[in-house]
Amino acid sequence: MSASENKSASKTSASKKSASKKSASKKKNVAVVAGVAVAATLLGVASYTATKPEEPSVARAEKGSGAGGGDSSSAAPRAGVYPELEALARRDAKDPLAQGKADAPVVMIEYADFKCGFCGKFARDTEPELVKKYVEDGTLRIEWRNFPIFGEDSERAARGAWAAGKQGRFWQFHEAAYADGAKEKGFGDGRLKELAREAGVGDVGRFMDDAGSDAAKAAVKRDQDEGYKLGATSTPSFVINGQPIAGAQPDAVFEQAIEAAKGAAGKGAKK
C-alpha cells in the first residue's frame, strides 16, 4: 500500500471511530432525557391527583388506616410507586438537612420553599406529628430539598437554611423560618441573622459568610434542579419510598403512605 493509500485508510478508520463515539453519546443522551421525561410524568400525574378534591384521598387514607377494618400496612395499595423516584433517597448519615436513621425503612423526600404558605402549614401542623410517630421510633427518615420558586427572598432563605445546617442547626432554622408570620417579614440579610440567632446558630458571622458562598448556591441549585427534573411545579412536593405526593395533604394521606411503605419494606426484608 502506498503512503497516500495508507493515509487515506487511516483517515477512514478515524472517521468511523468518531462516528461510533458520537452515536454512542447520542444514545446515552437520549436515554438520560427519556429517564427524566418518565420521572417528570410521574410527578406530574401525582400533582394532578393530589390537587383533585380532597375527599377521595381522605377516603383512601381512612380505608388504609383501619376504618372499615384491616391493617393499614397490608391493606394500603402500593400503586403509584416508582423505583426511579425511590432511588432519589440519598441516605447520607452526615446530611444536616435530614433527620432520622440513614437506614430507616421509609424515606420521605420533601421539596419545599420557605416563602410557601402551604409548606409552612405542613411544617407546623403535620411534620411534627410524623416526627413523633415515625421518626423517633426509627421507621421514617425525612430528607429536605431546598426548592425555592418564589424569587430572591426564597433563594436567600434556602441558602440561609443550608448555612444553618453547616453548624448543625438546620431544623431549628426550619422551625423559626416557618413560624406563624415569619415569611411575611421577608428573608433579607438582617432577617436571616435574626433567624440564625433564634435557631441557636453559634457563629452568626460564619453563618452569613456560608449563606453567601458559592457552595451554598451550588447546594441549593442541586436540590432545585432535582425537583425541576421530576416535574415539580409547586410546593410542597414529596416522595415517600418512590410514591409521589403533591401538596400539604391531610395527615391521613401521609400516614397511609408511610404505613404502606413500611409494610412493603418489611415484606421485602423477609424474602
Residue pairs with C-beta under 8 A, 6 or more apart in sequence:
1 9
35 84
36 229
38 84
39 82
39 84
39 85
39 229
39 230
39 231
40 229
40 230
40 231
41 231
42 82
42 84
42 85
42 230
42 231
42 244
43 85
43 230
43 231
43 232
43 237
43 239
43 244
43 246
44 231
44 233
45 244
46 80
46 237
46 244
46 245
46 246
47 231
47 232
47 233
47 234
47 237
47 244
47 246
47 247
49 57
49 80
49 246
50 57
50 245
50 246
50 247
50 249
51 246
51 247
54 249
54 250
57 249
57 250
57 253
58 250
58 252
58 253
60 253
60 256
61 250
61 252
61 253
61 255
61 256
62 68
62 252
63 70
63 75
64 72
64 75
64 76
64 252
64 256
64 259
64 260
65 72
65 252
65 255
65 256
65 259
66 72
71 263
72 255
72 256
72 259
72 260
72 263
73 259
73 260
73 262
73 263
73 266
74 263
76 256
76 257
76 259
76 260
76 263
77 260
78 243
78 260
78 264
80 243
80 244
81 241
81 242
81 243
81 261
81 264
82 242
82 243
82 244
83 242
84 242
85 230
85 239
85 242
85 243
85 244
86 239
86 241
86 242
87 242
88 109
88 226
88 230
88 239
89 107
89 109
89 141
89 143
89 241
90 98
90 143
91 102
91 103
91 107
91 141
92 98
92 102
93 102
95 143
96 165
96 166
96 168
96 170
97 143
97 144
97 145
97 146
97 161
97 162
97 165
97 170
98 141
98 142
98 143
98 144
99 131
99 135
99 141
99 142
99 171
100 107
100 135
100 138
100 140
100 141
100 142
101 138
101 141
102 141
104 135
104 138
104 139
104 140
104 141
105 139
105 261
105 262
105 265
105 266
105 269
106 134
106 139
106 140
106 141
106 240
106 241
106 258
106 261
106 262
106 265
107 140
107 141
107 142
107 143
107 240
107 241
108 130
108 140
108 141
108 142
108 143
108 238
108 239
108 240
108 254
108 258
109 143
109 145
109 238
109 239
109 240
110 142
110 143
110 144
110 145
110 236
110 237
110 238
111 145
111 147
111 223
111 226
111 227
111 230
111 232
111 235
111 236
111 237
111 238
112 119
112 122
112 123
112 144
112 145
112 146
112 147
112 235
112 236
112 237
113 119
113 146
113 147
113 148
113 149
113 150
113 154
113 157
113 158
113 235
113 236
114 148
114 154
114 157
114 158
114 161
114 177
114 178
114 183
114 187
115 148
115 150
115 151
115 153
115 154
115 157
115 183
115 187
116 149
116 150
116 183
116 235
116 236
117 183
118 235
118 236
118 247
118 248
119 178
119 235
119 236
119 248
120 178
120 180
120 182
120 183
121 248
122 236
122 248
123 174
123 175
123 178
124 178
124 179
124 180
125 251
126 248
126 251
126 254
127 142
129 251
130 140
130 142
130 251
130 254
130 255
130 258
131 140
131 142
133 255
134 140
134 258
135 141
135 142
139 258
139 262
140 258
144 161
144 170
144 174
145 223
145 226
145 227
146 158
146 161
146 162
146 219
146 220
146 223
146 224
147 158
147 223
147 224
147 227
147 232
147 235
147 237
148 154
148 155
148 157
148 158
148 220
148 224
149 234
149 235
153 186
153 187
153 188
154 187
155 220
156 187
156 188
156 189
156 192
156 211
157 177
157 187
157 192
158 220
158 223
159 211
159 212
159 216
159 217
159 220
160 173
160 177
160 187
160 192
160 195
160 196
160 207
160 211
161 170
161 173
161 174
161 177
162 170
162 210
162 211
162 216
162 219
162 220
163 196
163 207
163 208
163 210
163 211
163 213
163 216
164 170
164 172
164 173
164 195
164 196
164 199
164 201
164 207
165 173
166 206
166 207
166 210
167 201
167 202
167 203
167 206
167 207
169 196
169 199
169 200
169 201
172 198
172 199
172 200
172 201
173 195
173 196
173 199
173 201
175 199
176 182
176 195
176 198
176 199
177 183
177 187
177 195
182 195
185 191
187 195
189 208
192 207
192 208
192 211
193 204
193 207
193 208
196 204
196 207
196 208
197 204
201 207
210 216
227 237
230 237
230 239
230 244
232 246
234 246
234 247
236 246
236 247
236 248
237 244
237 245
237 246
237 247
238 244
238 245
238 246
238 254
239 245
240 254
240 257
240 258
240 261
241 257
241 261
241 264
241 265
243 257
243 260
243 261
245 253
245 254
245 257
